[in-house]
């Protein structure tokens, strides 16, 4: 079981970030929602700032926000030091990906849902 942070988690069931929370749990992972304004997603209290996770073991961060937003998470991503960061379609951020790679954090441009469904997660 991995601990997976979902950046851009939403309580809107039509959003891919909601579907990711749902599928991660289906596959036995612990999903932690992060969003600045949401309060609850799938019965989980939402974390408003990544920095609140410092000191916790985070395996993966999966990102569902655009690059203008994800750029703001760089410092906190470096602080929480996940093993990898997945940039989902539409969330690609080459500059941030490069910075994370240079700090030893693996990144990939991929769809979390597809990775889970195809056994590549």
C-alpha positions in Angstrom: 0.0 0.0 0.0 1.3 3.4 -1.0 0.5 6.7 0.6 -0.6 9.0 -2.3 -1.3 12.7 -2.1 -3.8 13.9 -4.6 -3.1 17.6 -5.4 -6.3 19.3 -6.7 -8.6 16.7 -5.1 -12.2 17.6 -5.7 -15.6 16.6 -4.1 -17.1 16.9 -7.7 -17.6 13.3 -8.7 -17.2 14.1 -12.4 -13.6 15.4 -11.9 -10.6 13.1 -12.6 -9.0 14.0 -9.3 -12.1 12.6 -7.5 -12.0 9.4 -9.7 -8.3 9.1 -8.8 -9.1 9.2 -5.1 -11.8 6.5 -5.6 -9.5 4.2 -7.7 -6.5 4.6 -5.5 -8.6 3.4 -2.6 -10.0 0.6 -4.7 -6.4 -0.6 -5.3 -5.6 -0.5 -1.6 -3.7 2.8 -1.4 -4.1 5.5 1.2 -5.2 8.6 -0.7 -4.7 12.0 1.0 -6.7 14.9 -0.7 -5.0 18.3 -1.0 -6.9 21.4 -2.0 -6.9 25.0 -0.7 -10.7 25.3 -0.4 -12.3 21.9 -0.2 -13.1 20.5 3.2 -14.0 16.8 2.6 -13.4 14.5 -0.3 -14.8 10.9 -0.2 -15.0 11.1 3.6 -11.5 12.3 4.0 -10.6 15.7 5.6 -8.8 17.7 3.0 -5.3 19.0 3.7 -5.0 22.7 2.6 -1.2 22.9 2.4 1.3 20.3 1.4 3.6 21.6 4.1 1.2 20.1 6.6 2.5 16.7 5.5 6.2 17.3 6.3 7.5 14.4 8.4 5.0 11.9 6.9 6.1 9.1 4.6 4.7 10.1 1.1 5.2 7.6 -1.7 3.6 9.4 -4.5 2.1 12.8 -5.3 -0.3 12.9 -8.2 -1.0 16.3 -9.6 -4.3 17.5 -11.1 -3.7 21.2 -11.3 -2.2 23.3 -14.1 1.4 24.4 -14.1 0.7 27.9 -12.9 -0.8 26.4 -9.7 1.7 23.5 -9.4 4.6 25.9 -9.5 3.4 27.2 -6.2 3.9 23.7 -4.7 7.6 23.4 -5.5 9.0 24.4 -2.1 6.5 22.1 -0.3 7.2 19.2 -2.7 10.9 19.5 -1.9 10.1 19.5 1.8 7.9 16.4 1.9 10.2 14.5 -0.5 7.8 12.0 -2.1 9.4 9.1 -4.0 7.7 10.3 -7.2 5.4 12.9 -8.6 2.9 12.1 -11.4 1.8 14.9 -13.6 -1.6 13.9 -15.1 -2.7 15.0 -18.6 -3.1 18.8 -18.6 -1.0 19.1 -15.5 2.4 18.7 -17.2 5.0 21.1 -15.8 8.5 20.6 -17.4 10.2 23.3 -15.3 8.9 21.8 -12.0 9.6 18.3 -13.2 13.2 19.2 -13.9 13.6 20.9 -10.5 12.2 17.8 -8.7 14.4 15.4 -10.8 17.5 17.5 -9.9 16.6 17.0 -6.3 16.3 13.3 -6.6 12.5 13.0 -6.9 11.3 10.9 -9.8 8.6 12.4 -12.0 6.5 11.1 -14.9 3.8 12.5 -17.2 1.1 9.9 -17.0 -2.5 9.3 -16.1 -2.9 7.8 -12.6 -6.1 6.1 -13.6 -4.5 4.4 -16.6 -1.5 3.4 -14.6 -3.7 1.8 -12.0 -6.0 0.1 -14.6 -3.1 -1.3 -16.6 -1.0 -2.6 -13.7 1.8 0.0 -14.3 1.3 1.9 -11.1 
